[in-house]
Amino acid sequence: MSVANSIETKLLDHLLRGTTAAYTPKSDLYLALFTSDDSTGATLENLEQGIITNEVSGNGYTRQAITFGAASSGSSQGPNGGSVTFTASGGSFGTVTHIAICDNANGAEDSSGIDGVLLSGALSTPKQVDDGDSLQFAADSITVTMS
């Protein structure tokens, strides 16, 4: 997964310049789904820049809460702690191509100017989610890695 540019900047300023990070971590995190229905798409570049285009909307879609376990000793990885399920109702979500871990449930920018996207990534296989279908991410299937 890619770290959002706004988070990278604050983290680097904190680590390299000793500045107090202006970002206050949220206690709740949310998983968001994106499609690439037009030329702007939900590309990693857009999401890294905080440009939220093509987030799934309607048909029962809401961002879902996600939790993460502690990184394992000697590892720079943190897996999601439980399963996360999205179910389309009343119509299709379309083809989901990207996901993002966000610090809010609705996409609003917070007071520190962070747009809500913390990390984002492309699905290895895009998934068409039609009316009545579910898209589930099992525990430990979403891993955040730092290298």
C-alpha positions in Angstrom: 0.0 0.0 0.0 1.1 3.6 -0.7 1.2 6.2 2.0 -0.6 9.4 1.2 1.7 12.3 0.4 0.2 14.5 3.3 1.1 11.8 5.8 4.6 11.2 4.3 5.3 14.9 4.7 4.2 15.1 8.3 6.1 11.9 9.2 9.3 13.1 7.5 9.1 16.5 9.2 8.6 14.7 12.6 11.5 12.3 12.1 14.0 14.5 10.3 13.3 18.0 11.6 12.0 17.2 15.1 8.8 19.0 14.5 5.7 18.0 16.3 3.4 16.3 13.8 0.3 18.3 13.2 -1.6 15.1 12.5 -3.4 13.6 15.4 -4.1 9.9 14.8 -7.7 8.9 15.0 -8.9 5.9 17.1 -11.1 4.6 14.3 -10.0 3.7 10.7 -12.2 2.9 7.7 -11.8 1.0 4.5 -13.0 2.7 1.3 -13.6 1.2 -2.1 -12.9 2.8 -5.5 -13.6 2.2 -9.2 -12.0 3.5 -12.3 -15.0 4.4 -14.4 -13.5 7.5 -16.1 -10.2 8.9 -17.3 -9.2 10.3 -14.0 -9.7 6.9 -12.3 -9.0 6.0 -8.7 -5.3 5.7 -9.4 -2.7 5.4 -6.6 -1.3 8.7 -7.8 -4.6 10.4 -7.2 -5.2 8.8 -3.8 -1.6 9.6 -2.7 -2.3 13.3 -3.5 -5.6 13.2 -1.6 -7.7 13.4 -4.7 -10.7 11.2 -4.0 -12.3 10.3 -7.3 -14.6 7.4 -8.0 -15.3 6.2 -4.5 -18.2 3.8 -4.6 -21.4 5.5 -3.7 -25.1 4.5 -3.3 -26.6 1.0 -3.3 -25.9 0.5 0.4 -22.2 1.5 0.3 -20.6 3.0 3.3 -17.0 2.9 4.4 -16.5 0.1 6.8 -14.5 0.1 10.1 -11.2 -1.7 10.0 -8.7 -2.6 12.7 -5.1 -3.7 12.6 -3.0 -5.9 14.8 0.4 -5.0 16.0 3.3 -5.4 13.7 5.1 -8.7 14.4 8.5 -8.6 16.1 11.3 -8.1 13.5 8.7 -7.2 10.8 7.6 -4.0 9.3 4.1 -5.3 8.5 0.7 -4.8 10.2 -2.2 -7.0 9.1 -5.9 -6.2 9.4 -7.3 -7.8 12.6 -10.7 -8.9 11.4 -12.8 -9.4 8.3 -14.4 -6.4 6.5 -17.5 -6.9 4.3 -19.2 -4.6 1.9 -22.6 -5.7 0.4 -24.3 -4.0 -2.5 -28.1 -3.6 -2.2 -30.4 -1.9 -4.7 -27.8 -1.8 -7.5 -24.2 -2.5 -8.4 -21.0 -1.0 -6.9 -19.3 -1.5 -10.3 -15.8 -2.9 -10.6 -13.8 -2.2 -7.5 -10.1 -1.6 -8.4 -8.6 0.2 -5.4 -8.9 0.4 -1.7 -7.9 3.1 0.8 -7.5 3.2 4.6 -9.1 6.4 5.8 -9.3 8.2 9.1 -12.9 9.2 8.8 -16.2 7.6 7.7 -17.3 10.2 5.2 -14.3 11.6 3.3 -14.2 15.0 5.0 -11.0 16.9 5.4 -10.0 17.3 9.1 -8.8 20.5 10.8 -5.1 19.7 10.1 -5.8 19.6 6.3 -5.5 15.8 6.0 -8.1 14.6 3.5 -8.8 11.3 5.3 -6.8 9.0 3.0 -3.9 7.5 4.9 -2.9 4.6 2.7 -4.1 3.2 -0.6 -3.5 0.3 -3.0 -4.8 -1.4 -6.1 -6.5 -4.8 -5.8 -4.5 -7.6 -7.3 -7.7 -8.6 -9.2 -10.5 -6.1 -9.7 -13.8 -7.3 -8.4 -17.2 -6.6 -10.0 -19.8 -6.2 -7.1 -23.3 -6.5 -8.4 -26.6 -6.1 -6.6 -26.7 -8.6 -3.7 -23.0 -9.4 -4.0 -20.6 -9.0 -1.1 -16.9 -8.1 -1.2 -15.1 -9.4 1.8 -11.6 -8.9 3.0 -10.6 -11.7 5.4 -8.6 -11.1 8.5 -4.9 -10.7 7.7 -5.6 -10.2 4.0 -4.8 -6.5 4.0 -1.2 -5.9 5.0 0.5 -2.5 5.5 4.2 -2.8 4.9 7.0 -0.3 5.5 10.3 -0.8 3.8 
